[in-house]
Amino acid sequence: MDSFLHQIKKMESDQRIALTRKYPALMPFILESRRAIRSIHHVLSPKFRMAKQKSPSPWYHLTEHSSPLYRKYNKKELDEGKIENIKIAIRNLNGIIIPPGKTFSFWKHVGRSSSRRGFKKGLVLSNGQLKEDIGGGLCQLSNLIAYMFACSECVFTERKHHSRDVFPDNNRTVPFASGATVFFNLIDLKIRNPYPFPLRLNLRTTDTQLRGSLDAPMPLDYFIKLEEKENHFIKSERTGKLYRCNALNRAWYEKKTKRKIKEELLWTNTAEVMYDHGHVEQITCSA
């Protein structure tokens, strides 16, 4: 709890105002300048090869996951735009082979989500507000990818979760903040493969679902689950804001016995709650 209180205090004491908020006209220039610098690294680093559709050697699931493509909160046309955006991104990601010791980058392989490349309007979360923008909805794909890699021993070298909790936990199937947000190409999802063998990323859509798996060329005698160990709603007495805080652990289990072998902390998350506080059953107040 103390670590969450410290994080909330730090968030609320940071009163710096971004230069782009003072001078909004500078925003496009600053963003594109930063993107140009990061793009140089992407150009210099090689793209990973794609697996052949019919591989002579078998692959085994380390983990798999799915999420619904249509959301009750969204307009149908925005969901359809999001689905098209996800399908375009999947064409650049499905079957990627990540060699041992190498780092996967979401934006390196997806590229810029522009209308020229066929991307449509979808919902994006910006400063706690839902907005329509070209390429919107790709965070659902980055969330699924991040969750699958979290259920492995891979190392996250760049990962950011949303700083706002926008929706209550209706029908939530995975722990809060177990994914990753992305924003071309300034907020990326980067993951290093620490295994002595390559990993294969598989992604596809059905009529209603986004599905994926992370595969290895050999079976393992254990599996990894992402487990929530702490979950708090903390209200700041100073500002009246409500924060969602949790801690997520990786837990190793033997496949045969389902016995837990070990566990370790993976992430802690703190986000401001943006929905009606009446949806929250238990709230802790902070000084």
C-alpha positions in Angstrom: 0.0 0.0 0.0 2.8 2.5 0.9 4.3 2.2 -2.6 0.9 3.1 -4.1 0.5 6.1 -1.8 3.9 7.3 -2.7 3.1 7.0 -6.4 -0.1 8.9 -6.0 1.6 11.7 -4.1 4.3 11.9 -6.8 1.6 12.1 -9.5 -0.3 14.9 -7.7 2.8 16.9 -6.8 4.0 17.0 -10.4 2.7 20.4 -11.5 4.8 20.7 -14.6 2.9 22.0 -17.7 4.1 20.6 -21.0 5.4 23.1 -23.5 2.8 21.8 -26.0 0.0 22.7 -23.6 1.3 26.2 -23.3 1.8 26.5 -27.0 -0.4 23.9 -28.8 0.8 25.1 -32.3 4.2 23.5 -31.4 2.7 20.0 -30.9 3.0 18.7 -34.5 6.6 19.9 -34.9 7.7 18.5 -31.5 5.9 15.1 -32.1 7.3 14.7 -35.6 10.8 15.6 -34.5 10.8 13.0 -31.8 9.3 10.4 -34.1 12.0 11.1 -36.7 14.7 10.3 -34.1 13.1 7.1 -33.1 12.4 6.1 -36.7 16.2 6.2 -37.3 16.6 3.4 -34.8 13.8 1.4 -36.5 15.4 1.7 -39.9 18.8 0.6 -38.6 17.4 -2.5 -36.8 16.4 -5.5 -39.0 12.9 -6.7 -39.3 12.2 -10.3 -38.1 11.4 -12.9 -40.6 7.9 -14.4 -40.9 7.3 -18.1 -40.3 6.3 -20.2 -43.2 2.6 -21.2 -43.2 3.5 -24.9 -43.3 6.5 -25.4 -41.1 8.2 -28.8 -41.2 8.9 -28.6 -37.4 6.1 -28.4 -34.8 5.5 -25.4 -32.6 4.0 -25.6 -29.1 1.9 -22.9 -27.3 3.6 -21.2 -24.4 0.3 -19.2 -24.0 -2.7 -18.1 -25.9 -5.3 -15.4 -25.4 -8.4 -13.8 -27.0 -10.5 -10.7 -26.6 -13.9 -9.6 -28.1 -13.7 -7.3 -31.2 -17.0 -5.5 -30.5 -17.4 -3.5 -27.3 -20.8 -2.4 -25.7 -19.5 1.1 -25.2 -18.5 1.7 -28.9 -20.3 2.8 -32.0 -20.5 0.0 -34.5 -18.7 2.0 -37.2 -15.8 2.8 -34.9 -15.6 -0.9 -33.9 -15.5 -1.8 -37.6 -12.8 0.8 -38.2 -10.8 -0.6 -35.3 -11.2 -4.2 -36.7 -9.8 -3.1 -40.1 -6.9 -1.4 -38.3 -6.1 -4.5 -36.4 -6.3 -6.6 -39.5 -3.8 -4.4 -41.3 -1.4 -4.5 -38.3 -1.8 -8.3 -38.1 -0.5 -8.7 -41.7 2.8 -7.2 -40.5 2.9 -9.2 -37.2 1.5 -12.6 -37.7 4.1 -15.3 -37.8 7.0 -13.1 -36.7 10.0 -15.2 -35.4 11.8 -13.5 -32.5 15.4 -14.9 -32.3 17.0 -15.6 -28.9 18.3 -12.4 -27.3 16.5 -10.1 -29.7 13.9 -7.4 -28.9 10.5 -7.2 -30.6 9.1 -3.7 -31.3 5.4 -3.2 -32.0 5.9 0.0 -34.1 9.0 -1.3 -35.9 6.8 -3.9 -37.6 3.4 -2.3 -37.7 4.6 1.0 -39.1 2.6 4.3 -39.1 -1.1 4.0 -39.0 -2.0 6.4 -41.8 -5.1 6.6 -44.0 -2.8 6.2 -47.0 -2.0 2.7 -45.8 -5.7 1.9 -45.3 -6.1 2.6 -41.7 -9.6 3.8 -40.6 -11.0 5.9 -37.7 -11.4 4.2 -34.4 -11.4 5.2 -30.7 -8.3 6.3 -29.0 -7.7 7.2 -25.3 -5.9 10.6 -24.9 -5.5 12.4 -21.6 -8.4 10.4 -20.2 -10.8 11.2 -23.0 -12.1 8.9 -25.7 -11.6 10.4 -29.2 -11.8 9.3 -32.8 -8.6 9.1 -34.8 -7.0 7.3 -37.7 -5.6 4.0 -36.5 -7.7 4.0 -33.4 -8.1 0.6 -31.6 -4.6 -0.7 -32.0 -4.3 -0.7 -28.3 -6.5 -3.7 -28.2 -3.9 -5.6 -30.2 -1.0 -4.3 -28.1 -2.9 -5.3 -25.0 -3.3 -8.8 -26.2 0.3 -9.1 -27.3 1.6 -7.7 -24.0 -0.6 -10.0 -21.9 0.7 -13.1 -23.8 4.3 -12.1 -23.4 3.6 -11.4 -19.7 2.6 -15.0 -19.4 6.2 -16.0 -20.5 9.7 -15.2 -19.2 10.2 -12.5 -21.7 11.6 -9.1 -20.6 9.7 -5.9 -21.2 12.2 -3.2 -22.2 9.5 -0.7 -23.0 5.9 -0.9 -21.8 3.4 1.7 -20.6 -0.1 1.3 -19.2 -2.9 3.8 -19.5 -2.7 6.5 -16.8 -6.6 6.6 -16.7 -9.0 3.8 -15.8 -11.9 4.5 -18.1 -14.3 1.5 -17.8 -15.5 -0.4 -14.7 -14.7 -4.1 -14.4 -17.8 -5.4 -16.2 -17.0 -8.9 -17.7 -13.2 -8.3 -17.2 -11.4 -11.6 -18.0 -7.8 -10.5 -17.2 -6.4 -8.4 -14.4 -6.5 -4.6 -14.6 -3.5 -3.0 -16.4 -2.1 -6.3 -17.7 -1.7 -4.9 -21.2 0.1 -2.0 -22.8 -0.8 1.2 -24.6 0.9 2.4 -27.8 1.2 5.7 -29.6 3.1 5.9 -32.9 6.1 5.7 -32.4 6.7 7.6 -29.1 5.1 5.0 -26.9 6.2 1.6 -28.0 5.9 -2.0 -26.8 9.3 -3.6 -26.8 10.0 -7.1 -25.5 13.3 -9.1 -25.4 13.3 -12.9 -25.9 15.5 -14.4 -23.1 15.0 -18.0 -24.1 17.8 -20.0 -25.8 15.3 -20.7 -28.7 13.2 -18.5 -31.0 9.6 -17.5 -30.3 6.8 -17.2 -32.8 3.9 -14.7 -32.5 0.6 -15.8 -34.1 -2.4 -13.4 -34.5 -5.7 -13.6 -36.3 -9.3 -12.4 -36.1 -12.6 -14.3 -36.3 -16.0 -12.8 -36.8 -16.1 -11.7 -33.1 -12.7 -12.3 -31.6 -9.1 -11.2 -31.7 -7.0 -14.3 -31.0 -3.3 -14.9 -30.5 -0.7 -17.3 -29.3 3.0 -17.3 -28.4 4.8 -20.4 -29.6 8.1 -22.2 -28.9 9.8 -24.9 -31.0 9.8 -27.3 -28.0 7.3 -28.1 -25.2 8.1 -26.9 -21.7 7.1 -28.7 -18.5 5.7 -25.6 -16.8 3.4 -22.7 -17.7 3.2 -19.1 -16.4 0.1 -17.2 -15.3 -0.4 -13.5 -14.6 -1.9 -13.1 -11.1 -3.1 -10.0 -9.3 -1.7 -9.8 -5.8 -3.0 -6.4 -4.7 -6.0 -4.4 -5.8 -6.9 -1.1 -4.2 -9.1 1.9 -4.9 -7.5 4.8 -3.1 -9.1 8.2 -2.8 -6.9 11.3 -2.3 -8.2 13.5 0.5 -6.1 16.3 -0.9 -7.7 16.4 -4.4 -10.7 14.1 -4.1 -9.4 12.0 -7.1 -9.8 8.2 -7.1 -7.0 6.0 -8.1 -6.9 2.3 -9.2 -3.8 0.5 -8.0 -2.7 -3.1 -8.3 0.3 -5.4 -8.4 0.7 -8.2 -10.9 2.9 -11.2 -10.4 4.2 -13.9 -12.7 3.5 -17.3 -11.3 5.2 -20.5 -12.5 3.2 -23.8 -12.4 4.2 -27.4 -13.2 2.1 -28.7 -16.0 1.5 -32.2 -14.6 0.7 -31.4 -11.0 -0.5 -27.7 -11.4 1.8 -27.0 -8.4 3.1 -23.5 -8.1 6.9 -23.4 -8.4 7.6 -19.8 -7.8 6.3 -16.3 -8.4 7.8 -12.8 -8.8 6.5 -9.2 -9.1 6.2 -8.1 -12.7 4.4 -4.7 -12.6 2.7 -2.3 -10.3 0.1 0.1 -11.8 -1.6 3.3 -10.7 -4.3 5.0 -12.8 -6.9 7.7 -12.1 -10.5 6.4 -12.2 -12.6 8.3 -14.8 -16.0 6.5 -14.3 -18.7 6.9 -11.6 -17.2 6.1 -8.2 -20.5 4.4 -7.4 -19.2 1.4 -9.4 -16.5 0.9 -6.7 -17.4 -1.1 -3.6 -14.5 -0.4 -1.3 -12.4 2.8 -1.2 -9.4 3.6 0.9 -8.7 7.2 1.7 -5.2 8.6 1.7 -3.8 11.6 3.5 
